[in-house]
C-alpha cells in the first residue's frame, strides 16, 4: 500500500480529483449507512440532497488528494484570503488557535499556514493519533512531521505542548467538530441537534488568551488548486466553557454554510463518544 501512496503522490490534481470523484460516488452508492447519514445530516442543516450532492464527489477528492498532500515534493497552489486577521494576532504577540471543520481540503489548511508563517513565528502544533492499520501508521508517522509542523500525541503531554506553544506566541490547529472520547467533551447543538463536542479548543483559548482564527480551504475545480479563507470570531469566546463550546459550534456552522458542497456530510458527527480504558490519557485530536 505505501507503494500505491507513493505512486499517487506523483499524479497531478487534475487527474487525482476526477478519480476521487468517482470513488466518492462509489462509496455513496454501495454504502447504505453512509448514504443515509449523508442525507440525514444535510437535512438537519436545511439542505436538500440536490443542494449538496457535489459533496459526494468532494469526499472522494479528499481521499484521492491525500497522498499528494502527504508525500508530494511540493504543496499545490493555494491562495490565501483574509490573512490580515492573522497578521494582527501575530503583531499583538498572541498565540493563535486555528479552527477548521471537516470542510474542503482541511489537510492543506495547516500545511499552507505553516508554509507561510512558521519561518517567522515558529512551528504550528497539531495533535496526532496513530492510525490503527500498521501500514498507514507508518506512512502517517513520516508525513505528519513536516517542515514547520510539530505533531504531538493525543495525550495530556500533547495538550501541555500545545499550551506551551500558545504561550510562546505560536499557533496550533484543531478540527473542533471531531467527536472526542467520553469525558473530554460536552453536548452542544450542531445544526439544531446535540452533538458531543470537544472542550479542548475552548480550554486552550481560555487558558492562554490566544486568538481564534477560523479557516476553510476551498478546493477549486479542475485541479486548479485551493483557496484558504481566514477570518476571526464574530465575538470573543465566553469565559463559560459550555457557552464557549456552543460559540465554536456556531462558528463551524457558519463556515460550512459558506461552502456546503464541500463538507463531509457523511461524517459521524452525532455518534456516541467512545469510552477509554481507565488508564487512557488520550485527548481529542
PyMOL commands that set and color helices and strands:
alter all, ss='L'
color gray80, all
select helices_A, chain A and resi 2-9+13-30+32-44+49-52+54-71+84-91+106-121+134-143+156-167+200-208+221-223+241-258+260-262
alter helices_A, ss='H'
color red, helices_A
select strands_A, chain A and resi 78-81+96-99+124-128+149-153+171-174+185-190+193-198+211-219+226-232
alter strands_A, ss='S'
color yellow, strands_A
deselect
rebuild
show_as cartoon
